Amino acid sequence: MRTIMAALKLPVWALALLLLVGFAGCRTMESPATSEPEQEKDIPTGWLSELIRELEHEDPANPPAKVYRYTYNGQEVYYLTSRCCDIPAKVYDTEGNLLCEPEGGITGQGDGRCADFIDARTNETLIWEDKREYK
């Protein structure tokens, strides 16, 4: 070590600093299972990303459209909020099948197929929100 330092004419602290900076950028190889975070369930794919694309091509609504994920009656569901007036909110299963319309519509009470949805839903996660300004 002294021969390297003597050849380079560097004090010990300078060599230590160079080594520290040099190794700071090195990372150990990790298996994909530990180096990457678990795939987020919040990332929309398939039918849900298509629904979101459709909403993004519509004019912004007031209140803005939002998609939430919930647990309802023991299953994972997706809830599209009502956006205005008589437009009903919609609840979809994970395959994109419409399960019910819990609120909205002409009566404001939805279609009656899941009247307990608002009170019974749990594990709320906001998946997407239209952040465009309503004009």
KANORWO-V105799 format. One record per backbone hydrogen bond with DSSP energy under -0.5 kcal/mol. NH is the residue of the N-H (numbers start at 1). CO is the residue of the C=O. E is the energy in kcal/mol with one decimal. If there is no record, write none. Layout:
nh | co | e
NH | CO | E
NH | CO | E
//
This chain:
nh | co | e
5 | 1 | -2.4
6 | 2 | -2.8
7 | 3 | -2.5
8 | 4 | -2.5
9 | 5 | -1.3
10 | 5 | -1.7
15 | 11 | -1.9
16 | 12 | -2.5
17 | 13 | -2.2
18 | 14 | -2.3
19 | 15 | -2.5
20 | 16 | -2.5
21 | 17 | -2.6
22 | 18 | -2.5
23 | 19 | -2.4
24 | 20 | -1.3
25 | 21 | -0.7
26 | 23 | -1.2
34 | 31 | -1.7
35 | 31 | -2.3
36 | 32 | -1.2
43 | 40 | -0.9
44 | 42 | -0.7
48 | 45 | -1.4
50 | 46 | -1.9
51 | 47 | -2.3
52 | 48 | -2.3
53 | 49 | -2.3
54 | 50 | -2.3
55 | 51 | -2.3
56 | 52 | -2.3
57 | 53 | -1.1
57 | 54 | -0.6
58 | 54 | -0.7
58 | 55 | -0.7
67 | 128 | -2.8
68 | 79 | -2.3
69 | 125 | -2.9
70 | 77 | -2.5
71 | 122 | -2.7
72 | 70 | -0.5
72 | 75 | -2.9
75 | 72 | -1.7
77 | 70 | -2.8
78 | 92 | -2.7
79 | 68 | -2.9
80 | 78 | -0.5
80 | 90 | -2.9
81 | 66 | -2.2
81 | 79 | -0.6
87 | 84 | -3.1
88 | 86 | -0.6
89 | 103 | -2.3
90 | 80 | -2.4
91 | 100 | -2.6
92 | 78 | -3.2
93 | 97 | -2.1
94 | 76 | -0.5
96 | 93 | -1.8
99 | 91 | -3.4
100 | 91 | -1.3
104 | 108 | -1.4
108 | 104 | -0.5
110 | 104 | -2.4
111 | 101 | -2.6
112 | 101 | -0.5
112 | 109 | -0.6
115 | 112 | -0.6
117 | 114 | -2.2
120 | 116 | -2.7
121 | 117 | -2.1
122 | 71 | -2.0
125 | 69 | -1.8
127 | 67 | -2.9
127 | 125 | -0.5
128 | 67 | -1.8
130 | 65 | -2.7
131 | 129 | -0.8
//
